[in-house]
Amino acid sequence: MADPVNIHDAKTNLSKLLERVERGEEIVIARAGTPIARLCPIASRPRRRRLGKYAGQIEIADDFDRLPDDIAAALGVEP
């Protein structure tokens, strides 16, 4: 971790500090030499999936949720 950045420098150079954070660095901000805050990267969130992306492109068979007879018998359930 690098030396703490004082509040005035943090305000003056916020864009540069954020660029460093985007590259994975953690920045400590200090008041009168005492650390008071930490800038750190946020873990990326997965993108939301777009509903209907494959509409009309996928077909599900009528018997999709029916177990084959041999597997149903092995499990002791009705097919």
Backbone as JSON Lines, residues from 0, in Angstrom:
{"i":0,"aa":"M","n":[0.84,-1.17,0.0],"ca":[0.0,0.0,0.0],"c":[0.89,1.24,0.0]}
{"i":1,"aa":"A","n":[0.53,2.21,-0.82],"ca":[1.31,3.45,-0.93],"c":[1.06,4.34,0.28]}
{"i":2,"aa":"D","n":[1.85,5.4,0.36],"ca":[1.67,6.37,1.44],"c":[0.29,7.01,1.36]}
{"i":3,"aa":"P","n":[-0.28,7.39,2.5],"ca":[-1.6,8.03,2.49],"c":[-1.58,9.35,1.7]}
{"i":4,"aa":"V","n":[-2.71,9.69,1.13],"ca":[-2.88,10.94,0.39],"c":[-3.68,11.87,1.27]}
{"i":5,"aa":"N","n":[-3.22,13.13,1.42],"ca":[-3.99,14.03,2.29],"c":[-5.25,14.49,1.56]}
{"i":6,"aa":"I","n":[-6.21,14.99,2.31],"ca":[-7.53,15.34,1.77],"c":[-7.42,16.36,0.64]}
{"i":7,"aa":"H","n":[-6.6,17.39,0.82],"ca":[-6.48,18.42,-0.22],"c":[-5.98,17.81,-1.53]}
{"i":8,"aa":"D","n":[-4.95,16.97,-1.45],"ca":[-4.43,16.32,-2.65],"c":[-5.46,15.37,-3.26]}
{"i":9,"aa":"A","n":[-6.23,14.71,-2.42],"ca":[-7.26,13.8,-2.92],"c":[-8.32,14.57,-3.7]}
{"i":10,"aa":"K","n":[-8.74,15.73,-3.17],"ca":[-9.74,16.53,-3.88],"c":[-9.17,17.06,-5.19]}
{"i":11,"aa":"T","n":[-7.93,17.49,-5.16],"ca":[-7.3,18.06,-6.34],"c":[-7.06,17.02,-7.43]}
{"i":12,"aa":"N","n":[-6.73,15.8,-7.02],"ca":[-6.34,14.75,-7.98],"c":[-7.29,13.56,-8.0]}
{"i":13,"aa":"L","n":[-8.56,13.81,-7.72],"ca":[-9.51,12.71,-7.62],"c":[-9.53,11.84,-8.88]}
{"i":14,"aa":"S","n":[-9.57,12.44,-10.05],"ca":[-9.61,11.65,-11.29],"c":[-8.4,10.74,-11.41]}
{"i":15,"aa":"K","n":[-7.21,11.25,-11.1],"ca":[-5.99,10.45,-11.18],"c":[-6.02,9.31,-10.15]}
{"i":16,"aa":"L","n":[-6.53,9.63,-8.95],"ca":[-6.61,8.6,-7.92],"c":[-7.58,7.49,-8.35]}
{"i":17,"aa":"L","n":[-8.69,7.88,-8.95],"ca":[-9.66,6.88,-9.4],"c":[-9.09,6.0,-10.51]}
{"i":18,"aa":"E","n":[-8.26,6.57,-11.36],"ca":[-7.6,5.76,-12.39],"c":[-6.71,4.7,-11.75]}
{"i":19,"aa":"R","n":[-6.01,5.1,-10.69],"ca":[-5.16,4.15,-9.97],"c":[-6.01,3.04,-9.34]}
{"i":20,"aa":"V","n":[-7.15,3.44,-8.78],"ca":[-8.05,2.46,-8.16],"c":[-8.58,1.49,-9.23]}
{"i":21,"aa":"E","n":[-8.91,2.01,-10.41],"ca":[-9.39,1.15,-11.49],"c":[-8.34,0.11,-11.9]}
{"i":22,"aa":"R","n":[-7.09,0.43,-11.71],"ca":[-6.01,-0.51,-12.03],"c":[-5.77,-1.49,-10.88]}
{"i":23,"aa":"G","n":[-6.56,-1.36,-9.8],"ca":[-6.47,-2.31,-8.69],"c":[-5.78,-1.8,-7.45]}
{"i":24,"aa":"E","n":[-5.3,-0.58,-7.49],"ca":[-4.59,-0.04,-6.32],"c":[-5.59,0.41,-5.26]}
{"i":25,"aa":"E","n":[-5.17,0.35,-4.02],"ca":[-5.97,0.84,-2.91],"c":[-5.34,2.15,-2.43]}
{"i":26,"aa":"I","n":[-6.15,3.19,-2.25],"ca":[-5.66,4.5,-1.85],"c":[-6.2,4.83,-0.46]}
{"i":27,"aa":"V","n":[-5.32,5.25,0.43],"ca":[-5.74,5.68,1.77],"c":[-5.71,7.19,1.81]}
{"i":28,"aa":"I","n":[-6.78,7.78,2.31],"ca":[-6.87,9.23,2.44],"c":[-6.73,9.56,3.92]}
{"i":29,"aa":"A","n":[-5.9,10.57,4.19],"ca":[-5.6,10.91,5.58],"c":[-5.87,12.38,5.86]}
{"i":30,"aa":"R","n":[-6.22,12.66,7.11],"ca":[-6.36,14.03,7.61],"c":[-5.29,14.2,8.69]}
{"i":31,"aa":"A","n":[-4.42,15.16,8.46],"ca":[-3.33,15.43,9.4],"c":[-2.52,14.17,9.68]}
{"i":32,"aa":"G","n":[-2.33,13.34,8.63],"ca":[-1.51,12.14,8.77],"c":[-2.25,10.94,9.33]}
{"i":33,"aa":"T","n":[-3.5,11.11,9.74],"ca":[-4.27,10.0,10.29],"c":[-5.21,9.44,9.21]}
{"i":34,"aa":"P","n":[-5.06,8.19,8.85],"ca":[-5.93,7.6,7.83],"c":[-7.4,7.67,8.25]}
{"i":35,"aa":"I","n":[-8.25,8.14,7.32],"ca":[-9.68,8.25,7.64],"c":[-10.57,7.55,6.61]}
{"i":36,"aa":"A","n":[-10.03,7.27,5.44],"ca":[-10.84,6.63,4.41],"c":[-9.96,5.82,3.48]}
{"i":37,"aa":"R","n":[-10.61,4.92,2.76],"ca":[-9.89,4.07,1.81],"c":[-10.68,4.02,0.51]}
{"i":38,"aa":"L","n":[-10.01,4.28,-0.6],"ca":[-10.6,4.1,-1.93],"c":[-10.11,2.76,-2.44]}
{"i":39,"aa":"C","n":[-11.05,1.9,-2.81],"ca":[-10.65,0.6,-3.32],"c":[-11.61,0.18,-4.43]}
{"i":40,"aa":"P","n":[-11.15,-0.68,-5.32],"ca":[-12.0,-1.12,-6.43],"c":[-13.22,-1.87,-5.91]}
{"i":41,"aa":"I","n":[-14.32,-1.7,-6.61],"ca":[-15.53,-2.46,-6.31],"c":[-15.49,-3.71,-7.17]}
{"i":42,"aa":"A","n":[-15.81,-4.83,-6.56],"ca":[-15.85,-6.08,-7.34],"c":[-16.91,-5.92,-8.42]}
{"i":43,"aa":"S","n":[-16.56,-6.31,-9.61],"ca":[-17.5,-6.13,-10.71],"c":[-18.71,-7.04,-10.53]}
{"i":44,"aa":"R","n":[-19.85,-6.51,-10.89],"ca":[-21.09,-7.27,-10.81],"c":[-21.36,-7.9,-12.17]}
{"i":45,"aa":"P","n":[-21.91,-9.09,-12.15],"ca":[-22.26,-9.68,-13.44],"c":[-23.34,-8.85,-14.12]}
{"i":46,"aa":"R","n":[-23.26,-8.77,-15.44],"ca":[-24.27,-8.03,-16.18],"c":[-25.62,-8.73,-16.07]}
{"i":47,"aa":"R","n":[-26.67,-7.94,-16.09],"ca":[-28.0,-8.53,-16.1],"c":[-28.24,-9.18,-17.45]}
{"i":48,"aa":"R","n":[-28.89,-10.31,-17.41],"ca":[-29.19,-11.01,-18.65],"c":[-30.4,-10.39,-19.33]}
{"i":49,"aa":"R","n":[-30.32,-10.29,-20.62],"ca":[-31.44,-9.75,-21.39],"c":[-32.46,-10.85,-21.63]}
{"i":50,"aa":"L","n":[-33.67,-10.65,-21.14],"ca":[-34.71,-11.66,-21.32],"c":[-35.13,-11.71,-22.77]}
{"i":51,"aa":"G","n":[-35.4,-12.9,-23.24],"ca":[-35.88,-13.07,-24.6],"c":[-34.79,-13.05,-25.66]}
{"i":52,"aa":"K","n":[-33.56,-13.12,-25.25],"ca":[-32.45,-13.03,-26.2],"c":[-32.54,-14.11,-27.28]}
{"i":53,"aa":"Y","n":[-32.98,-15.31,-26.9],"ca":[-33.05,-16.41,-27.85],"c":[-34.49,-16.78,-28.22]}
{"i":54,"aa":"A","n":[-35.4,-15.85,-28.05],"ca":[-36.81,-16.11,-28.38],"c":[-36.93,-16.56,-29.83]}
{"i":55,"aa":"G","n":[-37.67,-17.65,-30.03],"ca":[-37.89,-18.16,-31.38],"c":[-36.74,-18.97,-31.94]}
{"i":56,"aa":"Q","n":[-35.65,-19.1,-31.2],"ca":[-34.48,-19.82,-31.69],"c":[-34.3,-21.18,-31.01]}
{"i":57,"aa":"I","n":[-35.04,-21.41,-29.94],"ca":[-34.88,-22.65,-29.18],"c":[-36.23,-23.35,-29.12]}
{"i":58,"aa":"E","n":[-36.2,-24.65,-29.3],"ca":[-37.42,-25.44,-29.24],"c":[-37.24,-26.5,-28.17]}
{"i":59,"aa":"I","n":[-38.24,-26.63,-27.3],"ca":[-38.18,-27.62,-26.23],"c":[-39.16,-28.74,-26.6]}
{"i":60,"aa":"A","n":[-38.69,-29.95,-26.58],"ca":[-39.51,-31.1,-26.94],"c":[-40.66,-31.26,-25.96]}
{"i":61,"aa":"D","n":[-41.78,-31.8,-26.46],"ca":[-42.97,-32.0,-25.63],"c":[-42.69,-32.91,-24.44]}
{"i":62,"aa":"D","n":[-41.79,-33.88,-24.61],"ca":[-41.49,-34.82,-23.53],"c":[-40.24,-34.43,-22.73]}
{"i":63,"aa":"F","n":[-39.91,-33.18,-22.75],"ca":[-38.68,-32.69,-22.1],"c":[-38.6,-33.12,-20.64]}
{"i":64,"aa":"D","n":[-39.7,-32.99,-19.9],"ca":[-39.65,-33.27,-18.46],"c":[-40.07,-34.71,-18.12]}
{"i":65,"aa":"R","n":[-40.16,-35.6,-19.11],"ca":[-40.52,-37.0,-18.89],"c":[-39.23,-37.82,-18.78]}
{"i":66,"aa":"L","n":[-39.17,-38.62,-17.72],"ca":[-38.02,-39.51,-17.54],"c":[-38.12,-40.69,-18.48]}
{"i":67,"aa":"P","n":[-37.01,-41.11,-19.06],"ca":[-37.03,-42.35,-19.84],"c":[-37.45,-43.52,-18.93]}
{"i":68,"aa":"D","n":[-38.14,-44.51,-19.51],"ca":[-38.68,-45.61,-18.71],"c":[-37.63,-46.32,-17.87]}
{"i":69,"aa":"D","n":[-36.44,-46.59,-18.45],"ca":[-35.42,-47.31,-17.69],"c":[-34.9,-46.52,-16.49]}
{"i":70,"aa":"I","n":[-34.77,-45.22,-16.64],"ca":[-34.3,-44.38,-15.52],"c":[-35.39,-44.27,-14.47]}
{"i":71,"aa":"A","n":[-36.63,-44.09,-14.88],"ca":[-37.75,-44.03,-13.92],"c":[-37.83,-45.32,-13.13]}
{"i":72,"aa":"A","n":[-37.67,-46.47,-13.82],"ca":[-37.72,-47.75,-13.12],"c":[-36.57,-47.88,-12.12]}
{"i":73,"aa":"A","n":[-35.39,-47.44,-12.51],"ca":[-34.23,-47.52,-11.61],"c":[-34.43,-46.64,-10.37]}
{"i":74,"aa":"L","n":[-35.14,-45.54,-10.54],"ca":[-35.39,-44.64,-9.41],"c":[-36.63,-45.03,-8.62]}
{"i":75,"aa":"G","n":[-37.4,-45.95,-9.18],"ca":[-38.61,-46.38,-8.48],"c":[-39.74,-45.37,-8.55]}
{"i":76,"aa":"V","n":[-39.77,-44.59,-9.63],"ca":[-40.84,-43.6,-9.81],"c":[-41.57,-43.9,-11.11]}
{"i":77,"aa":"E","n":[-42.74,-43.32,-11.24],"ca":[-43.49,-43.5,-12.49],"c":[-42.93,-42.6,-13.56]}
{"i":78,"aa":"P","n":[-42.85,-43.09,-14.8],"ca":[-42.3,-42.26,-15.89],"c":[-43.2,-41.09,-16.23]}
